Amino acid sequence: MSASAPDPTNVRTGPSTRADYRAFRTIQTRWMDNDIYGHMNNVVHYSLFDTAVNGWLIEAGLLDLKAGTEVGLVVETGCRYHAEMMFPDVVSAGIRVARIGSSSVRYEVGLFRNDEETASAEGFFIHVYVDRETRRPKALSEAMRKALSEIAG
C-alpha cells in the first residue's frame, strides 16, 4: 500500500498528486451528481472509481464484457475525501495498481478536479477475478499481470 492511499490504520495523509498515478481517464460530472449540499454525492466517487478502472481494463483489452471468461468482483472498497467536487467539473481519474495477487488486484484511484494537481478524493478497491460461470477465483493471466505491472505504483 502506498503512503498516500487509504490505509486500515486510519492515519490521515495528505492528498496524492497526479505524478503518483500511472494511467488516467477523463470523466465529465453530471448535473445529477450533485447532492442537496451542492457538491458531488459520496456515492458518485465510487462510481467514478469503477468507471475509470473498468474503462482502462476494456481499453487495454483485458476485459471483454460480452465474451470474456472472467470477471472482476469487488470485495473491498474505501475512500478518503480531501476537497469538494461538483457539476460541471471535469474529473481526471488517476489509476495505479498497489498489489497483484494470484487472482486479485488492489487498484488505487485518485480523482482530480479540473486541472488541479492534488487529488480531491482517493480510493481503492480490490477485484477478485473469477470464472464468469462458476464464480470461483481464477489465476490472473500473464497478459493481465504484464499490463497491471505497467501501472503499478
Secondary structure as GFF3:
##gff-version 3
##sequence-region A 1 153
A	DSSP	three_ten_helix	18	20	.	.	.	ID=ss1
A	DSSP	beta_strand	23	28	.	.	.	ID=ss2
A	DSSP	three_ten_helix	31	33	.	.	.	ID=ss3
A	DSSP	alpha_helix	42	59	.	.	.	ID=ss4
A	DSSP	beta_strand	70	81	.	.	.	ID=ss5
A	DSSP	beta_strand	90	100	.	.	.	ID=ss6
A	DSSP	beta_strand	104	113	.	.	.	ID=ss7
A	DSSP	beta_strand	121	131	.	.	.	ID=ss8
A	DSSP	alpha_helix	142	150	.	.	.	ID=ss9
###
